[in-house]
Amino acid sequence: MIRYLIVLGAFMAGARVPENFGALLCETARAWRQRLDQRLKPLGLSQARWLVLLKLARDGDGMVQKKLAGRV
């Protein structure tokens, strides 16, 4: 994740985006999901379940399943 932030900072400063930027981004996302799964495990949740609950909490009650599926 730190590598991603360094690359992102360089990009924002006008530097050229490295060829492996996409790979770094994917690696960072995977690490984030794994860490989130670890933190949520004691609550009986996974990142996927948490995301659904987050969308429901932010978008309010009464959302139909089709609309929810489109948002996650």
N, CA, C and O atoms as a Tripos MOL2 file, in Angstrom:
@<TRIPOS>MOLECULE
protein
  288   287    72     0     0
PROTEIN
NO_CHARGES

@<TRIPOS>ATOM
      1 N           0.8260   -1.1880    0.0000 N.3       1 MET1
      2 CA          0.0000    0.0000    0.0000 C.3       1 MET1
      3 C           0.8710    1.2520    0.0000 C.2       1 MET1
      4 O           0.5590    2.2450   -0.6570 O.2       1 MET1
      5 N           1.9470    1.1860    0.7350 N.am      2 ILE2
      6 CA          2.8320    2.3450    0.7940 C.3       2 ILE2
      7 C           3.4260    2.6230   -0.5850 C.2       2 ILE2
      8 O           3.5590    3.7790   -0.9880 O.2       2 ILE2
      9 N           3.7850    1.5510   -1.3120 N.am      3 ARG3
     10 CA          4.3130    1.7500   -2.6650 C.3       3 ARG3
     11 C           3.2930    2.4480   -3.5410 C.2       3 ARG3
     12 O           3.6380    3.3360   -4.3200 O.2       3 ARG3
     13 N           2.0280    2.0460   -3.4130 N.am      4 TYR4
     14 CA          0.9660    2.6720   -4.2060 C.3       4 TYR4
     15 C           0.8700    4.1580   -3.8850 C.2       4 TYR4
     16 O           0.7530    4.9800   -4.7940 O.2       4 TYR4
     17 N           0.9180    4.5130   -2.6020 N.am      5 LEU5
     18 CA          0.8120    5.9170   -2.2100 C.3       5 LEU5
     19 C           1.9890    6.7320   -2.7260 C.2       5 LEU5
     20 O           1.8250    7.8910   -3.1090 O.2       5 LEU5
     21 N           3.1690    6.1360   -2.7380 N.am      6 ILE6
     22 CA          4.3420    6.8280   -3.2670 C.3       6 ILE6
     23 C           4.1740    7.0740   -4.7630 C.2       6 ILE6
     24 O           4.4440    8.1700   -5.2550 O.2       6 ILE6
     25 N           3.7260    6.0430   -5.4820 N.am      7 VAL7
     26 CA          3.5140    6.1800   -6.9250 C.3       7 VAL7
     27 C           2.4270    7.2100   -7.2000 C.2       7 VAL7
     28 O           2.5690    8.0410   -8.0960 O.2       7 VAL7
     29 N           1.3410    7.1580   -6.4320 N.am      8 LEU8
     30 CA          0.2500    8.1100   -6.6170 C.3       8 LEU8
     31 C           0.7280    9.5350   -6.3560 C.2       8 LEU8
     32 O           0.3850   10.4530   -7.1000 O.2       8 LEU8
     33 N           1.5140    9.7190   -5.3100 N.am      9 GLY9
     34 CA          2.0500   11.0430   -5.0030 C.3       9 GLY9
     35 C           2.9270   11.5720   -6.1270 C.2       9 GLY9
     36 O           2.8570   12.7510   -6.4730 O.2       9 GLY9
     37 N           3.7450   10.7080   -6.6920 N.am     10 ALA10
     38 CA          4.6000   11.1140   -7.8070 C.3      10 ALA10
     39 C           3.7600   11.4820   -9.0210 C.2      10 ALA10
     40 O           4.0520   12.4570   -9.7130 O.2      10 ALA10
     41 N           2.7240   10.7070   -9.2760 N.am     11 PHE11
     42 CA          1.8350   10.9870  -10.4060 C.3      11 PHE11
     43 C           1.1540   12.3370  -10.2290 C.2      11 PHE11
     44 O           1.0690   13.1200  -11.1740 O.2      11 PHE11
     45 N           0.6690   12.6120   -9.0250 N.am     12 MET12
     46 CA         -0.0170   13.8760   -8.7560 C.3      12 MET12
     47 C           0.9460   15.0580   -8.9100 C.2      12 MET12
     48 O           0.5190   16.1680   -9.2280 O.2      12 MET12
     49 N           2.2260   14.8250   -8.6860 N.am     13 ALA13
     50 CA          3.2250   15.8830   -8.8190 C.3      13 ALA13
     51 C           3.6630   16.0680  -10.2720 C.2      13 ALA13
     52 O           4.5160   16.9090  -10.5580 O.2      13 ALA13
     53 N           3.0880   15.2930  -11.1880 N.am     14 GLY14
     54 CA          3.3910   15.4580  -12.6000 C.3      14 GLY14
     55 C           4.3560   14.4370  -13.1630 C.2      14 GLY14
     56 O           4.7330   14.5240  -14.3310 O.2      14 GLY14
     57 N           4.7630   13.4740  -12.3590 N.am     15 ALA15
     58 CA          5.6830   12.4470  -12.8490 C.3      15 ALA15
     59 C           4.9450   11.4760  -13.7760 C.2      15 ALA15
     60 O           3.7170   11.3920  -13.7620 O.2      15 ALA15
     61 N           5.7060   10.7660  -14.5600 N.am     16 ARG16
     62 CA          5.1470    9.7780  -15.4760 C.3      16 ARG16
     63 C           4.6570    8.5600  -14.6920 C.2      16 ARG16
     64 O           5.3030    8.1310  -13.7360 O.2      16 ARG16
     65 N           3.5250    8.0100  -15.0950 N.am     17 VAL17
     66 CA          2.9650    6.8310  -14.4290 C.3      17 VAL17
     67 C           3.7830    5.6100  -14.8390 C.2      17 VAL17
     68 O           3.9850    5.3740  -16.0300 O.2      17 VAL17
     69 N           4.2550    4.8310  -13.8640 N.am     18 PRO18
     70 CA          5.0500    3.6470  -14.2080 C.3      18 PRO18
     71 C           4.1910    2.5790  -14.8920 C.2      18 PRO18
     72 O           2.9710    2.5390  -14.7320 O.2      18 PRO18
     73 N           4.8610    1.7230  -15.6510 N.am     19 GLU19
     74 CA          4.1510    0.6780  -16.3830 C.3      19 GLU19
     75 C           3.4310   -0.2960  -15.4600 C.2      19 GLU19
     76 O           2.4150   -0.8710  -15.8480 O.2      19 GLU19
     77 N           3.9300   -0.4880  -14.2670 N.am     20 ASN20
     78 CA          3.3220   -1.4530  -13.3480 C.3      20 ASN20
     79 C           2.2960   -0.8050  -12.4120 C.2      20 ASN20
     80 O           1.9430   -1.3920  -11.3890 O.2      20 ASN20
     81 N           1.8220    0.3750  -12.7430 N.am     21 PHE21
     82 CA          0.8640    1.0700  -11.8820 C.3      21 PHE21
     83 C          -0.4030    0.2410  -11.6750 C.2      21 PHE21
     84 O          -0.9040    0.1480  -10.5540 O.2      21 PHE21
     85 N          -0.9160   -0.3530  -12.7290 N.am     22 GLY22
     86 CA         -2.1190   -1.1820  -12.6190 C.3      22 GLY22
     87 C          -1.9040   -2.3590  -11.6880 C.2      22 GLY22
     88 O          -2.7730   -2.6870  -10.8800 O.2      22 GLY22
     89 N          -0.7480   -2.9950  -11.8010 N.am     23 ALA23
     90 CA         -0.4330   -4.1260  -10.9290 C.3      23 ALA23
     91 C          -0.3280   -3.6730   -9.4790 C.2      23 ALA23
     92 O          -0.8050   -4.3610   -8.5770 O.2      23 ALA23
     93 N           0.2920   -2.5240   -9.2530 N.am     24 LEU24
     94 CA          0.3930   -1.9910   -7.8930 C.3      24 LEU24
     95 C          -0.9830   -1.6830   -7.3130 C.2      24 LEU24
     96 O          -1.2470   -1.9390   -6.1390 O.2      24 LEU24
     97 N          -1.8400   -1.1380   -8.1390 N.am     25 LEU25
     98 CA         -3.1910   -0.8140   -7.6950 C.3      25 LEU25
     99 C          -3.9600   -2.0790   -7.3250 C.2      25 LEU25
    100 O          -4.6380   -2.1150   -6.2980 O.2      25 LEU25
    101 N          -3.8570   -3.1160   -8.1570 N.am     26 CYS26
    102 CA         -4.5260   -4.3920   -7.8640 C.3      26 CYS26
    103 C          -3.9750   -5.0230   -6.5900 C.2      26 CYS26
    104 O          -4.7300   -5.5460   -5.7700 O.2      26 CYS26
    105 N          -2.6610   -4.9710   -6.4320 N.am     27 GLU27
    106 CA         -2.0130   -5.5250   -5.2410 C.3      27 GLU27
    107 C          -2.4820   -4.7930   -3.9820 C.2      27 GLU27
    108 O          -2.7290   -5.4180   -2.9500 O.2      27 GLU27
    109 N          -2.6020   -3.4880   -4.0720 N.am     28 THR28
    110 CA         -3.0670   -2.6870   -2.9430 C.3      28 THR28
    111 C          -4.5110   -3.0130   -2.5990 C.2      28 THR28
    112 O          -4.8530   -3.1520   -1.4250 O.2      28 THR28
    113 N          -5.3590   -3.1340   -3.6080 N.am     29 ALA29
    114 CA         -6.7710   -3.4590   -3.3740 C.3      29 ALA29
    115 C          -6.9060   -4.8310   -2.7250 C.2      29 ALA29
    116 O          -7.7110   -5.0110   -1.8110 O.2      29 ALA29
    117 N          -6.1210   -5.8000   -3.1950 N.am     30 ARG30
    118 CA         -6.1730   -7.1450   -2.6260 C.3      30 ARG30
    119 C          -5.7270   -7.1280   -1.1640 C.2      30 ARG30
    120 O          -6.3480   -7.7700   -0.3170 O.2      30 ARG30
    121 N          -4.6520   -6.3940   -0.8670 N.am     31 ALA31
    122 CA         -4.1620   -6.3010    0.5100 C.3      31 ALA31
    123 C          -5.1980   -5.6310    1.4070 C.2      31 ALA31
    124 O          -5.3900   -6.0410    2.5510 O.2      31 ALA31
    125 N          -5.8600   -4.6090    0.8890 N.am     32 TRP32
    126 CA         -6.8920   -3.9120    1.6640 C.3      32 TRP32
    127 C          -8.0470   -4.8560    1.9850 C.2      32 TRP32
    128 O          -8.5280   -4.8920    3.1170 O.2      32 TRP32
    129 N          -8.4970   -5.6270    0.9750 N.am     33 ARG33
    130 CA         -9.6030   -6.5600    1.2020 C.3      33 ARG33
    131 C          -9.2220   -7.6400    2.2070 C.2      33 ARG33
    132 O         -10.0300   -8.0020    3.0630 O.2      33 ARG33
    133 N          -7.9940   -8.1580    2.1100 N.am     34 GLN34
    134 CA         -7.5450   -9.1830    3.0510 C.3      34 GLN34
    135 C          -7.5030   -8.6370    4.4750 C.2      34 GLN34
    136 O          -7.9380   -9.3050    5.4130 O.2      34 GLN34
    137 N          -6.9890   -7.4440    4.6300 N.am     35 ARG35
    138 CA         -6.9120   -6.8300    5.9670 C.3      35 ARG35
    139 C          -8.3010   -6.5560    6.5180 C.2      35 ARG35
    140 O          -8.5620   -6.7760    7.7010 O.2      35 ARG35
    141 N          -9.1880   -6.0770    5.6640 N.am     36 LEU36
    142 CA        -10.5580   -5.8170    6.0950 C.3      36 LEU36
    143 C         -11.2440   -7.1120    6.5110 C.2      36 LEU36
    144 O         -11.9590   -7.1400    7.5130 O.2      36 LEU36
    145 N         -11.0340   -8.1880    5.7470 N.am     37 ASP37
    146 CA        -11.6030   -9.4850    6.1160 C.3      37 ASP37
    147 C         -11.1100   -9.9310    7.4910 C.2      37 ASP37
    148 O         -11.8840  -10.4620    8.2870 O.2      37 ASP37
    149 N          -9.8240   -9.7160    7.7720 N.am     38 GLN38
    150 CA         -9.2650  -10.0680    9.0810 C.3      38 GLN38
    151 C          -9.9340   -9.2790   10.2010 C.2      38 GLN38
    152 O         -10.2640   -9.8340   11.2490 O.2      38 GLN38
    153 N         -10.1320   -7.9870    9.9740 N.am     39 ARG39
    154 CA        -10.7250   -7.1280   11.0060 C.3      39 ARG39
    155 C         -12.2020   -7.4240   11.2180 C.2      39 ARG39
    156 O         -12.7140   -7.2690   12.3260 O.2      39 ARG39
    157 N         -12.8960   -7.8520   10.1520 N.am     40 LEU40
    158 CA        -14.3330   -8.1050   10.2390 C.3      40 LEU40
    159 C         -14.6700   -9.5140   10.7080 C.2      40 LEU40
    160 O         -15.7990   -9.7710   11.1260 O.2      40 LEU40
    161 N         -13.7060  -10.4290   10.6450 N.am     41 LYS41
    162 CA        -13.9600  -11.8320   10.9920 C.3      41 LYS41
    163 C         -14.5620  -12.0080   12.3890 C.2      41 LYS41
    164 O         -15.5000  -12.7910   12.5370 O.2      41 LYS41
    165 N         -14.0640  -11.3120   13.4230 N.am     42 PRO42
    166 CA        -14.6690  -11.4700   14.7520 C.3      42 PRO42
    167 C         -16.1480  -11.0700   14.8000 C.2      42 PRO42
    168 O         -16.8780  -11.4970   15.6950 O.2      42 PRO42
    169 N         -16.5810  -10.2650   13.8550 N.am     43 LEU43
    170 CA        -17.9790   -9.8380   13.7970 C.3      43 LEU43
    171 C         -18.8340  -10.7720   12.9450 C.2      43 LEU43
    172 O         -20.0390  -10.5670   12.8010 O.2      43 LEU43
    173 N         -18.1930  -11.8040   12.3810 N.am     44 GLY44
    174 CA        -18.9160  -12.7290   11.5210 C.3      44 GLY44
    175 C         -19.1930  -12.1580   10.1430 C.2      44 GLY44
    176 O         -20.1200  -12.5940    9.4590 O.2      44 GLY44
    177 N         -18.3920  -11.1830    9.7350 N.am     45 LEU45
    178 CA        -18.5870  -10.5290    8.4430 C.3      45 LEU45
    179 C         -17.3730  -10.7320    7.5450 C.2      45 LEU45
    180 O         -16.2710  -11.0130    8.0150 O.2      45 LEU45
    181 N         -17.5970  -10.5840    6.2600 N.am     46 SER46
    182 CA        -16.5220  -10.5330    5.2720 C.3      46 SER46
    183 C         -16.5870   -9.1620    4.6140 C.2      46 SER46
    184 O         -17.5290   -8.4010    4.8370 O.2      46 SER46
    185 N         -15.5960   -8.8590    3.8160 N.am     47 GLN47
    186 CA        -15.5910   -7.5860    3.1030 C.3      47 GLN47
    187 C         -16.8140   -7.4770    2.2100 C.2      47 GLN47
    188 O         -17.4170   -6.4090    2.1080 O.2      47 GLN47
    189 N         -17.1870   -8.5770    1.5610 N.am     48 ALA48
    190 CA        -18.3390   -8.5610    0.6590 C.3      48 ALA48
    191 C         -19.6400   -8.2830    1.4200 C.2      48 ALA48
    192 O         -20.4600   -7.4800    0.9750 O.2      48 ALA48
    193 N         -19.8260   -8.9380    2.5520 N.am     49 ARG49
    194 CA        -21.0370   -8.7090    3.3580 C.3      49 ARG49
    195 C         -21.0520   -7.2990    3.9320 C.2      49 ARG49
    196 O         -22.0910   -6.6390    3.9610 O.2      49 ARG49
    197 N         -19.8870   -6.8470    4.3870 N.am     50 TRP50
    198 CA        -19.7790   -5.5030    4.9490 C.3      50 TRP50
    199 C         -20.1460   -4.4500    3.9120 C.2      50 TRP50
    200 O         -20.8240   -3.4710    4.2250 O.2      50 TRP50
    201 N         -19.6950   -4.6540    2.6730 N.am     51 LEU51
    202 CA        -19.9810   -3.6900    1.6180 C.3      51 LEU51
    203 C         -21.4850   -3.5610    1.3790 C.2      51 LEU51
    204 O         -21.9920   -2.4550    1.1930 O.2      51 LEU51
    205 N         -22.1920   -4.6810    1.3850 N.am     52 VAL52
    206 CA        -23.6470   -4.6460    1.2140 C.3      52 VAL52
    207 C         -24.2960   -3.8760    2.3600 C.2      52 VAL52
    208 O         -25.1630   -3.0320    2.1340 O.2      52 VAL52
    209 N         -23.8770   -4.1640    3.5850 N.am     53 LEU53
    210 CA        -24.4380   -3.4580    4.7410 C.3      53 LEU53
    211 C         -24.1170   -1.9640    4.6890 C.2      53 LEU53
    212 O         -24.9510   -1.1340    5.0520 O.2      53 LEU53
    213 N         -22.9240   -1.6270    4.2450 N.am     54 LEU54
    214 CA        -22.5320   -0.2240    4.1180 C.3      54 LEU54
    215 C         -23.4210    0.5010    3.1170 C.2      54 LEU54
    216 O         -23.8920    1.6060    3.3870 O.2      54 LEU54
    217 N         -23.6510   -0.1170    1.9640 N.am     55 LYS55
    218 CA        -24.5130    0.5030    0.9470 C.3      55 LYS55
    219 C         -25.9290    0.6830    1.4730 C.2      55 LYS55
    220 O         -26.5510    1.7170    1.2320 O.2      55 LYS55
    221 N         -26.4440   -0.3120    2.1890 N.am     56 LEU56
    222 CA        -27.7890   -0.1940    2.7570 C.3      56 LEU56
    223 C         -27.8550    0.9320    3.7840 C.2      56 LEU56
    224 O         -28.8270    1.6850    3.8290 O.2      56 LEU56
    225 N         -26.8200    1.0410    4.6040 N.am     57 ALA57
    226 CA        -26.8020    2.0830    5.6310 C.3      57 ALA57
    227 C         -26.7250    3.4760    5.0090 C.2      57 ALA57
    228 O         -27.3750    4.4070    5.4860 O.2      57 ALA57
    229 N         -25.9450    3.6180    3.9610 N.am     58 ARG58
    230 CA        -25.7720    4.9350    3.3370 C.3      58 ARG58
    231 C         -26.9490    5.3430    2.4620 C.2      58 ARG58
    232 O         -27.2960    6.5220    2.3950 O.2      58 ARG58
    233 N         -27.5580    4.3810    1.7980 N.am     59 ASP59
    234 CA        -28.5980    4.7030    0.8220 C.3      59 ASP59
    235 C         -30.0110    4.5700    1.3730 C.2      59 ASP59
    236 O         -30.9820    4.8390    0.6660 O.2      59 ASP59
    237 N         -30.1290    4.1620    2.6120 N.am     60 GLY60
    238 CA        -31.4360    4.1220    3.2410 C.3      60 GLY60
    239 C         -32.1790    2.8140    3.0670 C.2      60 GLY60
    240 O         -31.8100    1.9520    2.2690 O.2      60 GLY60
    241 N         -33.2360    2.7040    3.8440 N.am     61 ASP61
    242 CA        -34.0780    1.5150    3.8070 C.3      61 ASP61
    243 C         -34.9690    1.5320    2.5810 C.2      61 ASP61
    244 O         -35.1470    2.5640    1.9340 O.2      61 ASP61
    245 N         -35.5140    0.3920    2.2780 N.am     62 GLY62
    246 CA        -36.4730    0.2920    1.1930 C.3      62 GLY62
    247 C         -35.8570    0.0950   -0.1800 C.2      62 GLY62
    248 O         -36.5720    0.1160   -1.1820 O.2      62 GLY62
    249 N         -34.5420   -0.0970   -0.2500 N.am     63 MET63
    250 CA        -33.9060   -0.3080   -1.5430 C.3      63 MET63
    251 C         -34.2220   -1.7180   -2.0360 C.2      63 MET63
    252 O         -34.1000   -2.6880   -1.2870 O.2      63 MET63
    253 N         -34.6210   -1.8210   -3.2810 N.am     64 VAL64
    254 CA        -34.9210   -3.1410   -3.8330 C.3      64 VAL64
    255 C         -33.6140   -3.8600   -4.1510 C.2      64 VAL64
    256 O         -32.5790   -3.2270   -4.3580 O.2      64 VAL64
    257 N         -33.6750   -5.1920   -4.1880 N.am     65 GLN65
    258 CA        -32.4790   -6.0030   -4.3610 C.3      65 GLN65
    259 C         -31.7570   -5.6950   -5.6730 C.2      65 GLN65
    260 O         -30.5270   -5.6810   -5.7120 O.2      65 GLN65
    261 N         -32.4940   -5.4530   -6.7250 N.am     66 LYS66
    262 CA        -31.8830   -5.1650   -8.0270 C.3      66 LYS66
    263 C         -31.0490   -3.8810   -7.9650 C.2      66 LYS66
    264 O         -29.9490   -3.8220   -8.5140 O.2      66 LYS66
    265 N         -31.5750   -2.8710   -7.3040 N.am     67 LYS67
    266 CA        -30.8490   -1.6040   -7.1780 C.3      67 LYS67
    267 C         -29.6030   -1.7880   -6.3060 C.2      67 LYS67
    268 O         -28.5390   -1.2500   -6.6130 O.2      67 LYS67
    269 N         -29.7420   -2.5460   -5.2250 N.am     68 LEU68
    270 CA        -28.6090   -2.8210   -4.3500 C.3      68 LEU68
    271 C         -27.5160   -3.5650   -5.1100 C.2      68 LEU68
    272 O         -26.3370   -3.2350   -4.9790 O.2      68 LEU68
    273 N         -27.8950   -4.5580   -5.8950 N.am     69 ALA69
    274 CA        -26.9160   -5.3270   -6.6700 C.3      69 ALA69
    275 C         -26.1580   -4.4310   -7.6400 C.2      69 ALA69
    276 O         -24.9680   -4.6430   -7.8740 O.2      69 ALA69
    277 N         -26.8190   -3.4520   -8.1950 N.am     70 GLY70
    278 CA        -26.1580   -2.5300   -9.1080 C.3      70 GLY70
    279 C         -25.1770   -1.6050   -8.4220 C.2      70 GLY70
    280 O         -24.2780   -1.0660   -9.0680 O.2      70 GLY70
    281 N         -25.3350   -1.4150   -7.1390 N.am     71 ARG71
    282 CA        -24.4580   -0.4980   -6.3920 C.3      71 ARG71
    283 C         -23.2620   -1.1870   -5.7610 C.2      71 ARG71
    284 O         -22.2930   -0.5270   -5.3850 O.2      71 ARG71
    285 N         -23.3180   -2.4970   -5.6420 N.am     72 VAL72
    286 CA        -22.1720   -3.2160   -5.0790 C.3      72 VAL72
    287 C         -21.4950   -3.9430   -6.1690 C.2      72 VAL72
    288 O         -20.4970   -4.6230   -5.9310 O.2      72 VAL72
@<TRIPOS>BOND
     1     1     2 1
     2     2     3 1
     3     3     4 2
     4     3     5 am
     5     5     6 1
     6     6     7 1
     7     7     8 2
     8     7     9 am
     9     9    10 1
    10    10    11 1
    11    11    12 2
    12    11    13 am
    13    13    14 1
    14    14    15 1
    15    15    16 2
    16    15    17 am
    17    17    18 1
    18    18    19 1
    19    19    20 2
    20    19    21 am
    21    21    22 1
    22    22    23 1
    23    23    24 2
    24    23    25 am
    25    25    26 1
    26    26    27 1
    27    27    28 2
    28    27    29 am
    29    29    30 1
    30    30    31 1
    31    31    32 2
    32    31    33 am
    33    33    34 1
    34    34    35 1
    35    35    36 2
    36    35    37 am
    37    37    38 1
    38    38    39 1
    39    39    40 2
    40    39    41 am
    41    41    42 1
    42    42    43 1
    43    43    44 2
    44    43    45 am
    45    45    46 1
    46    46    47 1
    47    47    48 2
    48    47    49 am
    49    49    50 1
    50    50    51 1
    51    51    52 2
    52    51    53 am
    53    53    54 1
    54    54    55 1
    55    55    56 2
    56    55    57 am
    57    57    58 1
    58    58    59 1
    59    59    60 2
    60    59    61 am
    61    61    62 1
    62    62    63 1
    63    63    64 2
    64    63    65 am
    65    65    66 1
    66    66    67 1
    67    67    68 2
    68    67    69 am
    69    69    70 1
    70    70    71 1
    71    71    72 2
    72    71    73 am
    73    73    74 1
    74    74    75 1
    75    75    76 2
    76    75    77 am
    77    77    78 1
    78    78    79 1
    79    79    80 2
    80    79    81 am
    81    81    82 1
    82    82    83 1
    83    83    84 2
    84    83    85 am
    85    85    86 1
    86    86    87 1
    87    87    88 2
    88    87    89 am
    89    89    90 1
    90    90    91 1
    91    91    92 2
    92    91    93 am
    93    93    94 1
    94    94    95 1
    95    95    96 2
    96    95    97 am
    97    97    98 1
    98    98    99 1
    99    99   100 2
   100    99   101 am
   101   101   102 1
   102   102   103 1
   103   103   104 2
   104   103   105 am
   105   105   106 1
   106   106   107 1
   107   107   108 2
   108   107   109 am
   109   109   110 1
   110   110   111 1
   111   111   112 2
   112   111   113 am
   113   113   114 1
   114   114   115 1
   115   115   116 2
   116   115   117 am
   117   117   118 1
   118   118   119 1
   119   119   120 2
   120   119   121 am
   121   121   122 1
   122   122   123 1
   123   123   124 2
   124   123   125 am
   125   125   126 1
   126   126   127 1
   127   127   128 2
   128   127   129 am
   129   129   130 1
   130   130   131 1
   131   131   132 2
   132   131   133 am
   133   133   134 1
   134   134   135 1
   135   135   136 2
   136   135   137 am
   137   137   138 1
   138   138   139 1
   139   139   140 2
   140   139   141 am
   141   141   142 1
   142   142   143 1
   143   143   144 2
   144   143   145 am
   145   145   146 1
   146   146   147 1
   147   147   148 2
   148   147   149 am
   149   149   150 1
   150   150   151 1
   151   151   152 2
   152   151   153 am
   153   153   154 1
   154   154   155 1
   155   155   156 2
   156   155   157 am
   157   157   158 1
   158   158   159 1
   159   159   160 2
   160   159   161 am
   161   161   162 1
   162   162   163 1
   163   163   164 2
   164   163   165 am
   165   165   166 1
   166   166   167 1
   167   167   168 2
   168   167   169 am
   169   169   170 1
   170   170   171 1
   171   171   172 2
   172   171   173 am
   173   173   174 1
   174   174   175 1
   175   175   176 2
   176   175   177 am
   177   177   178 1
   178   178   179 1
   179   179   180 2
   180   179   181 am
   181   181   182 1
   182   182   183 1
   183   183   184 2
   184   183   185 am
   185   185   186 1
   186   186   187 1
   187   187   188 2
   188   187   189 am
   189   189   190 1
   190   190   191 1
   191   191   192 2
   192   191   193 am
   193   193   194 1
   194   194   195 1
   195   195   196 2
   196   195   197 am
   197   197   198 1
   198   198   199 1
   199   199   200 2
   200   199   201 am
   201   201   202 1
   202   202   203 1
   203   203   204 2
   204   203   205 am
   205   205   206 1
   206   206   207 1
   207   207   208 2
   208   207   209 am
   209   209   210 1
   210   210   211 1
   211   211   212 2
   212   211   213 am
   213   213   214 1
   214   214   215 1
   215   215   216 2
   216   215   217 am
   217   217   218 1
   218   218   219 1
   219   219   220 2
   220   219   221 am
   221   221   222 1
   222   222   223 1
   223   223   224 2
   224   223   225 am
   225   225   226 1
   226   226   227 1
   227   227   228 2
   228   227   229 am
   229   229   230 1
   230   230   231 1
   231   231   232 2
   232   231   233 am
   233   233   234 1
   234   234   235 1
   235   235   236 2
   236   235   237 am
   237   237   238 1
   238   238   239 1
   239   239   240 2
   240   239   241 am
   241   241   242 1
   242   242   243 1
   243   243   244 2
   244   243   245 am
   245   245   246 1
   246   246   247 1
   247   247   248 2
   248   247   249 am
   249   249   250 1
   250   250   251 1
   251   251   252 2
   252   251   253 am
   253   253   254 1
   254   254   255 1
   255   255   256 2
   256   255   257 am
   257   257   258 1
   258   258   259 1
   259   259   260 2
   260   259   261 am
   261   261   262 1
   262   262   263 1
   263   263   264 2
   264   263   265 am
   265   265   266 1
   266   266   267 1
   267   267   268 2
   268   267   269 am
   269   269   270 1
   270   270   271 1
   271   271   272 2
   272   271   273 am
   273   273   274 1
   274   274   275 1
   275   275   276 2
   276   275   277 am
   277   277   278 1
   278   278   279 1
   279   279   280 2
   280   279   281 am
   281   281   282 1
   282   282   283 1
   283   283   284 2
   284   283   285 am
   285   285   286 1
   286   286   287 1
   287   287   288 2
@<TRIPOS>SUBSTRUCTURE
     1 MET1         2 RESIDUE 1 A MET
     2 ILE2         6 RESIDUE 1 A ILE
     3 ARG3        10 RESIDUE 1 A ARG
     4 TYR4        14 RESIDUE 1 A TYR
     5 LEU5        18 RESIDUE 1 A LEU
     6 ILE6        22 RESIDUE 1 A ILE
     7 VAL7        26 RESIDUE 1 A VAL
     8 LEU8        30 RESIDUE 1 A LEU
     9 GLY9        34 RESIDUE 1 A GLY
    10 ALA10       38 RESIDUE 1 A ALA
    11 PHE11       42 RESIDUE 1 A PHE
    12 MET12       46 RESIDUE 1 A MET
    13 ALA13       50 RESIDUE 1 A ALA
    14 GLY14       54 RESIDUE 1 A GLY
    15 ALA15       58 RESIDUE 1 A ALA
    16 ARG16       62 RESIDUE 1 A ARG
    17 VAL17       66 RESIDUE 1 A VAL
    18 PRO18       70 RESIDUE 1 A PRO
    19 GLU19       74 RESIDUE 1 A GLU
    20 ASN20       78 RESIDUE 1 A ASN
    21 PHE21       82 RESIDUE 1 A PHE
    22 GLY22       86 RESIDUE 1 A GLY
    23 ALA23       90 RESIDUE 1 A ALA
    24 LEU24       94 RESIDUE 1 A LEU
    25 LEU25       98 RESIDUE 1 A LEU
    26 CYS26      102 RESIDUE 1 A CYS
    27 GLU27      106 RESIDUE 1 A GLU
    28 THR28      110 RESIDUE 1 A THR
    29 ALA29      114 RESIDUE 1 A ALA
    30 ARG30      118 RESIDUE 1 A ARG
    31 ALA31      122 RESIDUE 1 A ALA
    32 TRP32      126 RESIDUE 1 A TRP
    33 ARG33      130 RESIDUE 1 A ARG
    34 GLN34      134 RESIDUE 1 A GLN
    35 ARG35      138 RESIDUE 1 A ARG
    36 LEU36      142 RESIDUE 1 A LEU
    37 ASP37      146 RESIDUE 1 A ASP
    38 GLN38      150 RESIDUE 1 A GLN
    39 ARG39      154 RESIDUE 1 A ARG
    40 LEU40      158 RESIDUE 1 A LEU
    41 LYS41      162 RESIDUE 1 A LYS
    42 PRO42      166 RESIDUE 1 A PRO
    43 LEU43      170 RESIDUE 1 A LEU
    44 GLY44      174 RESIDUE 1 A GLY
    45 LEU45      178 RESIDUE 1 A LEU
    46 SER46      182 RESIDUE 1 A SER
    47 GLN47      186 RESIDUE 1 A GLN
    48 ALA48      190 RESIDUE 1 A ALA
    49 ARG49      194 RESIDUE 1 A ARG
    50 TRP50      198 RESIDUE 1 A TRP
    51 LEU51      202 RESIDUE 1 A LEU
    52 VAL52      206 RESIDUE 1 A VAL
    53 LEU53      210 RESIDUE 1 A LEU
    54 LEU54      214 RESIDUE 1 A LEU
    55 LYS55      218 RESIDUE 1 A LYS
    56 LEU56      222 RESIDUE 1 A LEU
    57 ALA57      226 RESIDUE 1 A ALA
    58 ARG58      230 RESIDUE 1 A ARG
    59 ASP59      234 RESIDUE 1 A ASP
    60 GLY60      238 RESIDUE 1 A GLY
    61 ASP61      242 RESIDUE 1 A ASP
    62 GLY62      246 RESIDUE 1 A GLY
    63 MET63      250 RESIDUE 1 A MET
    64 VAL64      254 RESIDUE 1 A VAL
    65 GLN65      258 RESIDUE 1 A GLN
    66 LYS66      262 RESIDUE 1 A LYS
    67 LYS67      266 RESIDUE 1 A LYS
    68 LEU68      270 RESIDUE 1 A LEU
    69 ALA69      274 RESIDUE 1 A ALA
    70 GLY70      278 RESIDUE 1 A GLY
    71 ARG71      282 RESIDUE 1 A ARG
    72 VAL72      286 RESIDUE 1 A VAL
